[in-house]
Structure formats: C-alpha cells, structure tokens
Amino acid sequence: MTGPPLVDRAVIDDLFEQIGAEAVRSVLALFVGEAQAYRATIAEAAAQAADPALCERARRAAHSLKSGAGQIGAASLSAAAAAVERAAAEGALELARAAAALDRCAAETMEGLSPFLD
C-alpha cells in the first residue's frame, strides 16, 4: 500500500483551470513561504518539546500547514503535518520523530512543486 501522493496533479490542474497560471504561481509561492515558517515553529518545538507552550505553537502550525498543503494538493505533506499535530500532544519523542518526517516530506514536496513555480 502506498501513501498519499507527493503532489496531486489533479488538484494542481484544477487550480490552473480555476484561477489561471499567474494566480497559481502566486498561491504556491505564498504557500512555500508559509510552510517554511511553520516548519521553523515545529522544529523549535521539537528541539524543546518539554515546553508546553512551544508544543501548542507547533500543534497550531502543523494544523495550518495540514490545511494549506491539502488545498494545493500536497497530500503527503498534509498527512505528515497531521502526524505532527497529533504528536505535539503526545510528548518529546513522538514530536521529534514526526517533525523529522515532516521535514523530509516538506523538502520533497517543495521540489515537486518547483516546476509549477516557474
């Protein structure tokens, strides 16, 4: 069994059809910037997972990343963010593992989105 696609081409194609190429590039560029900020928040919390406030910030960042990724068809990243969201409530080890998996998935996703940003 395989997981969700890295980038769901049908969602991207639908965005191009609905809002046009220039708007899609703008939306994706905005998503990439926001995703970097969310990843930084999550990484900070994973490094200091004993801090409940940071874990809550990571949970909220993961929730936002999950939603944004889902809207642009980054299904794997959305699933990885959902795992971080759950792990933020479960403790340091779980959050560190989920954050590391999210970081790998995010890097692959950004690479997969790059052709649509040109």
N, C-alpha and C positions, 0 to 999 in steps of 0.2 A: 504494500500500500504506500502511496506517495502522499506527501503533504500538499498544502495549497500551493498554487503557482507563485513563482517569484514576482512576476508581473502578469496580471491577467490582461492579455491583449484585447479581449472583447471590451473590457471597461475603458481602456485607453482609446480604442477605436470609437466607442460611443461618445467619449468626451470630445474627440476631434470633430465628430459629426455634429454634436450639440452646440459646442461653443467656439469651434474653429482652432486652427493651429496656434495662432499667436496667444490666445487665451489659455490654451492647454500648456504651452511653454511657461506662461506666467504662473499658472496654478502649480505646476510641477516645481518650478524654481522656489516658490513660496514654501511648498511642502518640504523641499530639501533643506531649506534654511531652518524651518521649524523643527524638523526631525533632528538636526544637529543639536539644537538647544535642548530638546527633550532627552536625547542621548546623553548629553553632558549632565543633566539633572539626575538621570538614572545612574550614571557612573559614579557621581559624587555620593549618592545614597548607598550604592553597593560597596563603596570603599569605607563607609561609616554607618553600616547597617544597624548599629546599636542605637542610633539616634532616631527615635520615633517620628520626629518632625521631618527629617530627611526622607524616611521611608514613605511617609504620606505624600510628600512632594513627588517622589518617584512614582508612586501609585497614580497620582493625578496626571503626571507627564506621560506615563505609559497608556493611560486611558485616552488621552488626547491623541497620542501617536497611533494607537489602535484605530481610532475613528478616522483620522486623516488618511492613514495608509489604506484602509478599506475603501474610502471614497475614490481614491485614484487607482485602485486595482492592485495594490501591493499586498496581496493576500498573505504571503508568508510573513512579511513584516508585521502585519496586523495580528497574526496569530502569535508571533514572538512577543509583541507588546502586551497582548492579553496574558501571556505567561508571566511577564514581569509584573503586571498589575496584580495577579494572584499572589506571586511570590513576595511582593512588598509587605504583605500581611503575615507571611509565614516565617520570616527570620533571615538572618545574615547569609547562611549558606545557600538557601534557596534563591535569594535575591541575587547573590553573586553569580550563581550558575545561569539564571535566567538573563541577567544583564549581559553576560559574556555571549550567550547565544544570540541575544538581540543585536549586539554589536556586530557579530559576524553576518547575521542576516541583513542588517542595515547596509553594510558595506556592499554586499552582493546586490541588494535592491538598488542602491544608488548607481551602481554600474549598469544594471539592467534598465534603469530609467534614462541614462545618459543619451541614448540615441534620440529620445523624444524631446530633449532639451536643446538640440542643435537647430 
